[in-house]
Amino acid sequence: MRDQATHDSLTRLWNRGAICEILQRELDRAKRVNSPLSILLADIDFFKRINDTYGHLAGDAALREAAHSMLSAVRPYDGIGRYGGEEFLIVLPDCDADDAVTLA
């Protein structure tokens, strides 16, 4: 039940509520220990075109593939969640702006 309440059913990433809680926890920690924290908001450009041209099943596949690609690019303790339709929030503790730009 906890897994269903905290994960997006399509991508298996954190859902919006869970990633927002992770973000707040990491913001509090970064302030407390004076460490860097970077946040990326990523989206899939022209996602509507994928759905309109190839159908929603193809759009779902694109979302799953994007989620998989992002997960393979971050550290195990970074947080990635589906923030909106094709928007993803990536929380990068102990990551400065230069490293976040490199990741992006």
Secondary structure, 3 states (H helix, E strand, C coil): CHHHHHECCCCCCECHHHHHHHHHHHHHHHHHHCCCEEEEEEECCCHHHHHHHHCHHHHHHHHHHHHHHHHHHCCCCCEEEECCCCEEEEEEECCCHHHHHHHC
